Amino acid sequence: MKKVIIYTIILAATFCLPACKKFLDIQPLDKLTGNNFFKSKEDVVANIYNLSRMVFGKYNETHFVGATGEYRSGEVLYESQSDNAPSREYVEYLGKNNLLTLISRGKPWDYYNFDRITDWTTYYQTIQGANILIAKLDEGIPGVSEAEKNSFKAEAAFIRAFSYFTMVRLYGNVVYYTDAFHSTALPRENFVSVLNKCIADLKNYKNSIAWTYTDPSLRGVRASRGSIVALMMEMNMWNAGFDSANARKYYEETADLGKELIASNAFRLLPINEWATVIKGRSEESLFEFYRSINYGDANLNVAPIADMFLHYPYKRPEYTHRVSFAYYRGEYMQKLFQDGSDKRITAWFNEDIFADNGKFMMLKFAQNSFSTGEEDANPDNTFMIFRYGGEILLAAEALANINEDTDAVKLLNMVRGRAGATPYTPASGNLKDFIFYERSRELIGEGHHYFDLVRTKRILSSQWSYNVLTSDKFNRGGWTWPLSSNALYNNPYMVLNEYWVNGGN
């Protein structure tokens, strides 16, 4: 790995991720040089926001959530009658795992910058920044108490582990280090080992930070104990799918963390008729998010939010370019998910054409905070939700079902179904593990979890679960990963690229 030093972080910083107005007044990091750097608590806070902003930049430079977590299993098709339709055909290239064509330049969707997903540089800049911040906090920073130091370190450890987790799910094996100012070339390490190290690292910090924030403007925006617990649960469940010899250990730890999260009483499922509050951000359901608001002049790439693909007029304007949605979920797939007519998510999150199989389909889950006037081509003013309470309750339920604690698993499953007004699960409803999988697909639709759930549970290998099935051979050779940019080879003799994609993606 090429040496990445603190000046990379400084030069990369142009603004801080805002949560409330007082943070807009913090001196930008590109002004904090020389003797001014890390000289106060305010500098630390600014740096933490900048680290989050850098990771969010990877979400914001392309249609990241959809491309990585939603479309690769083939449930989504593009609408050929939509405005500039060829540029949205990319969803079907994703749905056939044709990533090499997707990322090649000279395509009608070039402005989506899908090739940037293959570049992990920003994640390592973030990791290096977090490593440096932890080291500086250990040295001592004026005005930072011992309790504040430990809490800040926990935030830095979270964003470091989250960067690793994101890379593991994209690329598989990664280079792992936690020392400040790292410069030594290292080989890629087995991703199960990397995540186990991240989990162990977060255990050191988890209890040093509050479950959530008393200041509602920080809720979900700044990492908390709730954020750390959610990330540890996600990493354990990922490893359970790839380290079968130790799967029970991962399931048990996930179940225990889920119980701890629920027992904290720091979070709650908001009523379904308050969904607009959830997706706006900073709600009591949010565990971690990249909060964005037009009120702060946030500059989102207009094609980055998932809403861009599944809304049309009057939720997306102007009318003449948004008469139909750019894409839709297959009607057959939606019927698998939403057979229960009592489920209030059907009417709260979709229009009446939920099974339309064309551009009349709309996912109103992301339309709640749309603009009521004007002809701007802008998406609704929503947050980028990463982890929320409903998803982690279901992850705990899945873990419990895998260790045969079905009674507790059903209790958690029905917490989420109860919020949706859906019929409670009973043994007559079918296989519990399969039902929980479908419940996560229902509850988290459009939030970028579905493809990763298919991969970690190996359901991607079966046509029962995926329209884009990977054979065992392709799966084992990394067909579920993304190609890794050749930039990773620079100045590292130990580096190798992803075998499956180097060999042509077949």
JOPEBEL-V833628 format. One record per run of one state. SS is the DSSP state (helix for helix, strand for strand, loop for the rest). FROM is the first residue (numbers start at 1). TO is the last residue. If there is no record, write none. Layout:
BEGIN
SS:FROM:TO ; SS:FROM:TO
END
This chain:
BEGIN
loop:1:5 ; helix:6:12 ; loop:13:20 ; helix:21:24 ; loop:25:28 ; helix:29:31 ; loop:32:33 ; helix:34:36 ; loop:37:40 ; helix:41:60 ; loop:61:63 ; helix:64:69 ; loop:70:75 ; strand:76:78 ; loop:79:84 ; helix:85:88 ; loop:89:89 ; helix:90:95 ; loop:96:98 ; helix:99:103 ; loop:104:109 ; helix:110:112 ; loop:113:113 ; helix:114:118 ; loop:119:120 ; helix:121:139 ; loop:140:145 ; helix:146:171 ; loop:172:173 ; strand:174:174 ; loop:175:188 ; strand:189:189 ; loop:190:190 ; helix:191:208 ; loop:209:224 ; helix:225:242 ; loop:243:243 ; helix:244:263 ; loop:264:271 ; helix:272:280 ; loop:281:285 ; strand:286:290 ; loop:291:293 ; helix:294:296 ; loop:297:306 ; helix:307:310 ; loop:311:318 ; helix:319:321 ; loop:322:326 ; strand:327:329 ; loop:330:330 ; helix:331:337 ; loop:338:344 ; helix:345:349 ; strand:350:350 ; loop:351:362 ; strand:363:363 ; helix:364:366 ; loop:367:383 ; strand:384:388 ; helix:389:402 ; loop:403:405 ; helix:406:419 ; loop:420:426 ; helix:427:429 ; loop:430:431 ; helix:432:443 ; loop:444:449 ; helix:450:456 ; loop:457:458 ; helix:459:461 ; loop:462:471 ; helix:472:476 ; loop:477:485 ; helix:486:489 ; loop:490:498 ; helix:499:502 ; loop:503:506
END
